[in-house]
Amino acid sequence: MSDAPAYTVVVPTIGRPCLAECLRALGAAHGHPPHEVIVVDDRAAPDGDLPLQTAGQLLDRIRTLRTGGRGPAAARNTGWRTVRTPWTVFLDDDVQVLPDWSRLLAEDLREAGEDVGGIQGQLRVPLPLDRRPTDWERNTKGLENAAWATADMAYRTQALTRAGGFDERFPRAFREDADLALRVERAGWTLKRGKRVTCHPVRPAHWWASLPAQRGNADDVLMNRLHGRDWWTRAQAPRGRLPRHLAVTGAAVAAAACAVVGRRRAAAACAALWTLGTAEFALARIMPGPRTTREIAGMLGTSVLIPPLAVRHWLRGVVRHRHAEPLGGAG
């Protein structure tokens, strides 16, 4: 594989236990090893060493950087801006590359034309075989169809420089990869999907994990500001349920307002609409799942809370990002 371009792997982490498995799998891959592995420690207050020794034969190629809890976009920027190879490969700390990953990556890089700025790896999310997947598991499964996800994404380092890197106004692991992909394309590069495959296990999560995930609605507002309302199509991103959440939340607010002013029939009608909308949402999440008592209870509770939370974060985004301008260097 000596004729394949050299690459550096950048892994941002907040010290989750899955980092050990990520590095172990990367160290076990054979074919075309990375020139360097940069592990970016984004813990605000590190309380122990990272499990770097699990990287095996790659241990002597690991370099660590610290960013102090500034978020994944800032962590990746800190990493790639020190890269000295033609290609930078981003991996999330909760993925596990397959044994032939580096060999197939070498083929991806070698076959890339001069116009190719990025090559995405194929993600595989294993689900339980003995039962239906939970709502959280199905959401994670959706990563298999996500476009340009930095869970495994190789970028030409020159393309990152020309596009300006990740936009650090995206504070969480959501939409920052789609934003970068659109800017890389705008800078004149093409993106393609590669041959390599990476496993993305479903990490453990509490039953209420879908509630903090609603913060991503604010990031969608920022995407609207930066890329226009058709960015969903260009980024190959599925549309969420925000329009329905707005309608359900609006019905709840209208029901309360009508009740306060004594319009009982209108209040009852709005309350009925809220009930129907909430029930539809809950059933859409419950029916494909395992339908255990715990899962049903969690889906019922969160289905009541998600619409107003989504609207709240969307409104916060509208206010916060009303004057947002494109990141410098994107053109």
N, C-alpha and C positions, 0 to 999 in steps of 0.2 A: 504493500500500500504506500510505498515511498513516493509514488507519483501523485498522491492525493494531497490537496492543500492542507496545511497545518491549521489546527483550530484550538481554541481555549474554551473550557467549560466554565460557566459562571453559575453558581448555585446560591441564591439568597436563602437565608434561613432565620427563623426565630427560635432555633434550638429545640424543635419538636423531635420526639423519639424517632420518627420516621427518617430523619436525616441519616442515621446509621445504616439503614437498609438502602437508602439512595446511594451512598458512597460505596457500600459493599458491592452493589450491583454494578456500579460504574467501574470499580476496580477489577471485577471479574470479566468484564467485556473484553473481547479480543479482536485484533485485526489492525486497528489504526488508533493507538492511544492518543489522548490529548497532549498538546505541548505543555499545558498547565491546567490545573483545576483551581479556580478562585472561589473560595467559600466566603460569602459575605455575611458576617454575623450582624443581624439587624435587631438584636435584643436590646431593649432600652437599658436594662440593668442585668448584664450577664451574671449568672449565679453558678457557673461551673464551666468546665471545658467542653468543647464540642467533640463528638466521637470520630475524630479524623482518622484514627488508626484503622477503622473498618474499611478504609479505601484500599487496603492491601498493597499491591504493587505500585499503586499510584500515590502512595503516601509522600514520597519524596518530591512529587510534582504539585503538592497542594500549597497554596498561599492563602492566608486568611486576612480579611479586612473587616473593619467595624464601622457601622454607621449610626449606632445609637438609637434605633427604633424609629427611623424616618419613613419606613414603608418600603414595599417591594420595588416600586419604581426607582426610588433613590438608591436602594441597595444594588439593583442591576446596573444603574448608571455608574455607581462607584466601581463596580467590578469591570464592566466592559471598557471603561475609559483608561484602564491600565493594561489592556490586552495588546500583545505585540504580534499576533498572528492574523492572517487574512480573514479568518472566520471566527465568530464568537457563537457558541452554542449555549443557550439558556436552558437549564433544567430546574424544575421546582424540587424542593426537598422532600416531597411526598410521592415521587415517582421512582420506578425501578426499571432501568434499561435492561433489555434482553441480552443474552450472551453475544449475539451477533450484531449488536447495535453499532459498535464502532466500525465494523467492516462495512455494514450497509451505509453508515454515515459517510464513509470514505467514497463510496460509489455516488451518493447524493452530491457530495462536494465536487467530485471529479467531473461529473456530467453536467454541472451547472454552467450555463452560458454566461457570457460577460454581463448580460442584462439582468441576471437573476440576483436579487438582493437578499432573498430569504427562502429557506426550505423548512417546511414543517414536518415533524415526525408524526407517525400515526400513533394515536393514543388508544389503549385498550383498557377498559374498566371491567374487571371481573365481578360478576354478581353471584349471589348464593344460588346453588342449583337445587336446593331442597325446599325452596319457598319463593313466593313473589317478593320482589324488591320493595323496600320501604321508599317513602317519598324522598328522603335524603339520598338513598342509593340511586334512584332514578335520576335525580338532579345531577349527581356526579357522573352517571352514565352519559349524560348529554355532552360531556367533554369530548367524547369520541367524534362528534360532528362539529366541534368548535373550530372555527377558522383562525389560524395564526396564533394559537394558544402558546404562551411561553413556557408551558409545562415541559415542552420539548420543541424548541424553535432555534434554528440556526440562521444567523444573519451575517452577511458580509460586513466586516467591521467598517469598511468604507461607507456602506449604506447607512449604518448607525450614525456615523459622523455627519454625513450629509443631511440626514433627517433630524438630527439634534437629540437623538436618544429618547428615553422614556420621559413622558411629561409627569413631573412630580406633583402636579395638582391632582392626580388620581391617587388617593391616599391608601387604597387597598388593592388586593389582587382581583381587580374587576375593571374591564374596559381599557386598562392601560396598554394591553397587548393589541387590541383592535385599533386603538388610536395610533400606536406606533406603525402598525401595518399600513394604515391609510396614508400616513405621512411618508413612509418609505416608497409606496406606489406613486404618490404625488411627486416625489423627488426623481422619478423616472425609472425606478426598478420594477421588476416583476417578482411575484411570489409564487411558489409552487409547493406541492406536497411531495415528500420523499418516500423512500422505501423502508426506512428503519421503523421499528415498532418499540414503543415504551409502555410498560404497564403502569396504570394509575389506580392503585387500590383505593377503596372507599375508606377514608379515615373515620375513626369514631367521632360521633357528634351527639350532643344532647337533643332531646326532642324539640326544643325551642330554637334550634340552630337556624331555622328559616326566618326568625324574627330579625336578628342583626343583619342578615343578608339583604334586608330591604334597604339598607343604606346605599346599595348600588343604584337606586333610583336617582340619587343626586348625581352620580357619575354619568348616567344617561343624559341628564340635562346638560352637563359639560360637553358630552359628545355632540349633542344638538347644536350647541353654540360654536364648536370648533369645526364641525364637518357638515352641518346642514341636516335637515330632517330625513334625508334619504341615506344617511350613513348605514342604517340597518342593512340595506340591500348591498351596498358596496363592501361592507365588512362581513357579509354573509352571517349576520347575527340574527337569531330568532327574536321576534317581537315578544315582549312580556305581556302581562295582564294589566298593566297600568290603566288603560282606558276603562276596564271593568272595575278595577279598584276605585277609580274616581267616581264611577256611577254608584257603586255600593256605598261608599263613604258619603257621597252626596245625598243618597236616600236616607241614611241615618241622621245626618245633620238636619235635613228637611223635616224628618219626623219629629225630632226634638223641638225644632223651631215652631212647627205647627201646633205641637202640644202646648207650648208656652203661651201662644196667643189664643188658645182655645179652639182651634180648628181640628176637632177630633177626627172627622172623617178623612181629612187630608193627612193627618198624622198617622191614622191607621193604614191608609193606602201606602204611604212612604215606608212605614215599618214593614208592611208586607213585601214591598220591593226589596228592602234590605234583607229580610229573611230569605227570600227566594235566591237573591244573589249570593248570600253567604252559604246557603245550602248547596247551590250549584258548585261553588268553589270547593267546599269540603268534599263533596262526592267525587269531584274530578280528581282529588288527591287520594281519597280512600279506596275507590273501586279497583285501581290497578295494583294496590298494595297487598300486604299479607293479611290485613283486616283483623289483626289481633286487638285485644282490648286496649293495650298500651298505644298502639299505632292509631287506632280510631280516636281515642281520647286526645292524643296529641294533635291530630289533624283538625278535630273540631275546635279545640282551643286556639290553635294558631290561625285557623281560617277566619276566625272572628277578628283577630288582632292584626293580621297582615295587611288588609286593605287600608285602614287608617294609618298604619305605620308607613306603608309605601307612599301614600299621599303626603304625609308629613315630610318624609325625606325628599320627595320630589319638590315640594314647595321650598324647602330649605335650599335645594340646589338651584331653583329658579332665582332666589334672592342672591345666593352666594356667587353664582357664575354669570350674573346678568351682564357683566362687562368683560367676560373672558375673551381673550384674543388668542389666535393660533400661536403655538410655540415657535420661538425664533429658530430659524434654520429649516423649517418645514418645507419651504418652497424650493 
